[in-house]
Amino acid sequence: MGYPTKVQVIKRKASEQWYVNFPAVLAHAMEFEKGETVEWIVKDRYALTMQRKEASDKHARKKKR
């Protein structure tokens, strides 16, 4: 199942900011936490991959159990 999302841009005099909102259902499924760092990897011009930069304490504890 896919989750269509619009790309947004805010243009200012000297810069632009691009935004893609992440659907809450996906964030919950991935167990993301507020402030977590992720990294975007460009596969090609049609695909991006996002991966966690580091395992959070919460996820590290789950794996140890």
N, CA and C atoms as a LAMMPS dump frame, in Angstrom:
ITEM: TIMESTEP
0
ITEM: NUMBER OF ATOMS
195
ITEM: BOX BOUNDS ff ff ff
-5.0000000000000000e+02 5.0000000000000000e+02
-5.0000000000000000e+02 5.0000000000000000e+02
-5.0000000000000000e+02 5.0000000000000000e+02
ITEM: ATOMS id mol type element x y z
1 1 1 N 0.846 -1.175 0
2 1 2 C 0 0 0
3 1 3 C 0.889 1.235 0
4 2 1 N 0.556 2.207 -0.8
5 2 2 C 1.315 3.447 -0.862
6 2 3 C 0.605 4.569 -0.133
7 3 1 N 1.345 5.624 0.146
8 3 2 C 0.805 6.803 0.821
9 3 3 C 1.191 8.037 0.011
10 4 1 N 0.313 8.482 -0.908
11 4 2 C 0.635 9.66 -1.723
12 4 3 C 0.887 10.885 -0.839
13 5 1 N 1.926 11.619 -1.17
14 5 2 C 2.323 12.786 -0.391
15 5 3 C 2.782 13.874 -1.354
16 6 1 N 2.379 15.095 -1.117
17 6 2 C 2.797 16.213 -1.963
18 6 3 C 4.122 16.789 -1.489
19 7 1 N 4.94 17.194 -2.436
20 7 2 C 6.191 17.886 -2.137
21 7 3 C 5.861 19.373 -2.077
22 8 1 N 6.336 20.036 -1.032
23 8 2 C 6.08 21.461 -0.854
24 8 3 C 7.403 22.215 -0.868
25 9 1 N 7.339 23.47 -1.293
26 9 2 C 8.543 24.307 -1.287
27 9 3 C 8.178 25.694 -0.781
28 10 1 N 9.071 26.262 0.01
29 10 2 C 8.938 27.643 0.46
30 10 3 C 10.126 28.396 -0.127
31 11 1 N 9.822 29.376 -0.972
32 11 2 C 10.885 30.155 -1.614
33 11 3 C 11.037 31.489 -0.904
34 12 1 N 12.282 31.798 -0.588
35 12 2 C 12.613 33.08 0.019
36 12 3 C 13.576 33.814 -0.912
37 13 1 N 13.944 35.018 -0.54
38 13 2 C 14.829 35.801 -1.409
39 13 3 C 16.131 35.068 -1.712
40 14 1 N 16.77 34.492 -0.703
41 14 2 C 18.092 33.898 -0.888
42 14 3 C 18.11 32.367 -0.792
43 15 1 N 16.975 31.746 -0.561
44 15 2 C 16.997 30.288 -0.386
45 15 3 C 15.625 29.675 -0.627
46 16 1 N 15.61 28.357 -0.63
47 16 2 C 14.361 27.608 -0.701
48 16 3 C 14.44 26.461 0.303
49 17 1 N 13.289 26.076 0.8
50 17 2 C 13.202 24.91 1.672
51 17 3 C 12.158 23.979 1.094
52 18 1 N 12.52 22.707 0.991
53 18 2 C 11.624 21.691 0.453
54 18 3 C 11.141 20.805 1.586
55 19 1 N 9.885 20.434 1.541
56 19 2 C 9.268 19.64 2.6
57 19 3 C 8.512 18.461 2.012
58 20 1 N 8.646 17.319 2.673
59 20 2 C 7.814 16.154 2.398
60 20 3 C 7.315 15.686 3.754
61 21 1 N 6.027 15.769 3.972
62 21 2 C 5.466 15.319 5.248
63 21 3 C 5.419 13.803 5.272
64 22 1 N 5.771 13.265 6.407
65 22 2 C 5.822 11.819 6.578
66 22 3 C 4.518 11.372 7.215
67 23 1 N 3.764 10.484 6.574
68 23 2 C 2.477 10.053 7.139
69 23 3 C 2.644 9.426 8.529
70 24 1 N 1.788 9.787 9.44
71 24 2 C 1.86 9.301 10.827
72 24 3 C 1.809 7.785 10.899
73 25 1 N 1.006 7.159 10.045
74 25 2 C 0.889 5.702 10.086
75 25 3 C 2.243 5.042 9.801
76 26 1 N 3.041 5.621 8.914
77 26 2 C 4.371 5.069 8.632
78 26 3 C 5.341 5.336 9.778
79 27 1 N 5.262 6.522 10.348
80 27 2 C 6.132 6.86 11.479
81 27 3 C 5.88 5.915 12.651
82 28 1 N 4.616 5.61 12.915
83 28 2 C 4.284 4.687 14
84 28 3 C 4.757 3.267 13.674
85 29 1 N 4.578 2.856 12.426
86 29 2 C 4.996 1.513 12.026
87 29 3 C 6.513 1.348 12.156
88 30 1 N 7.249 2.413 11.903
89 30 2 C 8.715 2.374 12
90 30 3 C 9.214 2.671 13.408
91 31 1 N 8.284 3.014 14.307
92 31 2 C 8.612 3.349 15.696
93 31 3 C 9.627 4.494 15.795
94 32 1 N 9.44 5.523 14.953
95 32 2 C 10.295 6.702 15.023
96 32 3 C 10.068 7.447 16.327
97 33 1 N 11.095 8.129 16.775
98 33 2 C 11.013 8.947 17.97
99 33 3 C 11.299 10.398 17.612
100 34 1 N 10.727 11.306 18.366
101 34 2 C 10.948 12.727 18.151
102 34 3 C 12.447 13.026 18.219
103 35 1 N 12.956 13.764 17.245
104 35 2 C 14.352 14.168 17.238
105 35 3 C 15.318 13.128 16.698
106 36 1 N 14.795 11.995 16.266
107 36 2 C 15.654 10.939 15.735
108 36 3 C 16.31 11.394 14.43
109 37 1 N 17.555 11.017 14.208
110 37 2 C 18.273 11.383 12.994
111 37 3 C 18.158 10.26 11.978
112 38 1 N 17.806 10.631 10.759
113 38 2 C 17.742 9.676 9.655
114 38 3 C 18.578 10.228 8.501
115 39 1 N 18.93 9.358 7.579
116 39 2 C 19.749 9.752 6.434
117 39 3 C 19.021 9.37 5.15
118 40 1 N 18.965 10.308 4.202
119 40 2 C 18.365 10.046 2.897
120 40 3 C 19.464 9.608 1.946
121 41 1 N 19.205 8.545 1.18
122 41 2 C 20.15 8.047 0.189
123 41 3 C 19.447 8.057 -1.161
124 42 1 N 20.069 8.686 -2.155
125 42 2 C 19.495 8.753 -3.491
126 42 3 C 19.867 7.48 -4.245
127 43 1 N 18.855 6.683 -4.569
128 43 2 C 19.081 5.462 -5.362
129 43 3 C 19.206 5.827 -6.841
130 44 1 N 18.257 6.607 -7.323
131 44 2 C 18.266 7.165 -8.669
132 44 3 C 17.263 8.315 -8.662
133 45 1 N 16.971 8.892 -9.792
134 45 2 C 16.096 10.07 -9.772
135 45 3 C 14.646 9.739 -9.454
136 46 1 N 14.32 8.466 -9.311
137 46 2 C 12.956 8.051 -8.993
138 46 3 C 12.811 7.428 -7.614
139 47 1 N 13.917 7.205 -6.91
140 47 2 C 13.83 6.491 -5.634
141 47 3 C 14.79 7.045 -4.585
142 48 1 N 14.256 7.231 -3.39
143 48 2 C 15.045 7.609 -2.212
144 48 3 C 14.898 6.504 -1.182
145 49 1 N 15.939 6.319 -0.397
146 49 2 C 15.874 5.398 0.732
147 49 3 C 16.199 6.2 1.974
148 50 1 N 15.448 5.963 3.036
149 50 2 C 15.744 6.61 4.309
150 50 3 C 16.183 5.526 5.281
151 51 1 N 17.274 5.785 5.991
152 51 2 C 17.697 4.832 7.002
153 51 3 C 18.091 5.563 8.268
154 52 1 N 17.964 4.871 9.382
155 52 2 C 18.364 5.442 10.663
156 52 3 C 19.867 5.607 10.675
157 53 1 N 20.31 6.753 11.171
158 53 2 C 21.737 7.009 11.269
159 53 3 C 22.352 6.149 12.364
160 54 1 N 21.689 6.091 13.504
161 54 2 C 22.143 5.287 14.629
162 54 3 C 20.923 4.668 15.289
163 55 1 N 21.108 3.533 15.893
164 55 2 C 20.006 2.916 16.631
165 55 3 C 19.773 3.714 17.905
166 56 1 N 18.518 4.016 18.195
167 56 2 C 18.203 4.723 19.437
168 56 3 C 18.334 3.756 20.603
169 57 1 N 18.413 4.265 21.817
170 57 2 C 18.498 3.423 23.012
171 57 3 C 17.315 2.461 23.08
172 58 1 N 16.138 2.951 22.736
173 58 2 C 14.93 2.133 22.782
174 58 3 C 15.071 0.915 21.864
175 59 1 N 15.572 1.118 20.648
176 59 2 C 15.703 0.025 19.701
177 59 3 C 16.866 -0.88 20.075
178 60 1 N 17.916 -0.348 20.613
179 60 2 C 19.053 -1.161 21.04
180 60 3 C 18.637 -2.095 22.172
181 61 1 N 17.836 -1.606 23.109
182 61 2 C 17.36 -2.433 24.216
183 61 3 C 16.478 -3.562 23.722
184 62 1 N 15.624 -3.279 22.721
185 62 2 C 14.741 -4.308 22.173
186 62 3 C 15.551 -5.447 21.567
187 63 1 N 16.637 -5.127 20.858
188 63 2 C 17.441 -6.152 20.213
189 63 3 C 18.184 -7.007 21.236
190 64 1 N 18.608 -6.416 22.35
191 64 2 C 19.368 -7.148 23.365
192 64 3 C 18.511 -8.17 24.098
193 65 1 N 17.206 -7.907 24.209
194 65 2 C 16.322 -8.8 24.974
195 65 3 C 16.123 -10.125 24.314
